[in-house]
Amino acid sequence: MQTHVSISGKDAALLNVRAPEDIEFLVKESEVLTGKPGRMFVIAGADRLSYRVQWHPMGVQVERLDAHGRALSSEQLLLWEFLEHSVIEALRAGQLFTPLVRRPG
């Protein structure tokens, strides 16, 4: 499902996200382990764009994050709209990653 990688300039180990259906699992895994809503995803490129994705019964909330993890913008998307989002485009190009999640403490 995923491979461990590290992208230069950051010391956090990242998982390569390979399939759209993995995103829901990864978001829920993070929420269970951390108790915080959503999960951060990084698009590997020159800009290293970061997004927080939260799964909801009717769709997905996607927040574009700044370098400090603060939301710059937020979108509420239906599932079919999310499949056309730049996060999914990056996934299809093999450029979508997410940091490893560990339980606090």
N, C-alpha and C positions, 0 to 999 in steps of 0.2 A: 504494500500500500504506500509506504513512504520510505525515503532514504534520509539519512542524517548528513547534513552538509554544514559548512560554515562559509559565510560570504565575507570577503575581505573587508576590513574596516570595522567589523563588529565581532565581538567575542562570543556572542550567544550562538549555541548550536541551533540549527534550523532544520525542520522537516520539509521535504519537497512534497507539495500537495499534487496528486496526480489525477484525481477524478472529482467531478462536481459533487457526487454523493458523499465524498469524504469530508466536505466542508461541514455539513450538518453534524456528523459524528465528532469532528474535532472541536466545534463550538460547544457542543454539549459536554464533551470530556473536560474541557477547560472550565466550564461553569461548575461542574461537579467537584473538580479538584481544587479550584481556587475560591469558589463561592462568589465570584464576580461575573457580571453579565458579559457575554460575548467572548470573542477571541481575536487576537491581532493576527493579521496576515500581511506579508511583505511581498511586494513585487520587486524581484531582483532586476535591477537596471541601473542606469546612471543616477536616477533620482531616488531610488529605493523608497517608493511610495508605500505608506503604511495605511491599513484600513482595519477597523474593528467591525466584525460581523456578529450580529445577534439574530438568533432564529426565533421567530414568532409563529403562532398557529396559522396566521393568514399570510405570512411572507417573511421578509428579511429586512433588517435595518442595517444599513451600511454607513459607517462614519469614516470619512477621510481624516487621518490624524496628522498632527504636526510632529516635529522632532521630539517633543516632550510628552507625546501621547494624548494631547488634547484634541478634541474634535474640531475640525475646521468647517466641516459640512456634514449633513446627515440626510440620508434618503430612506424612505420606506418603500420597499419594492415587493411586488408580487413575485412568486417563484419564477414564473416565465420571464419577468423583467430582469430578475437577478441573473438568469442564464445569458443575458446579453450585456452584463456589466463588465467593466474593465478587469475586475478581479477574476472573472471566469475566462476572459480573453488571455490574461496572463497565465492562468492554469493550463489552458490549451497550448500555450507556447512553451510550457515547462519552466515558467518563471515565477510561480507562486510558492511561497514558503511561509511557515509559521514557526515561531519559537517553541521549543520544548516546554511543557508545562509540568510543574512539580507542585505537590501539596505544600502549602505554607508551613513553616516551622520545621 
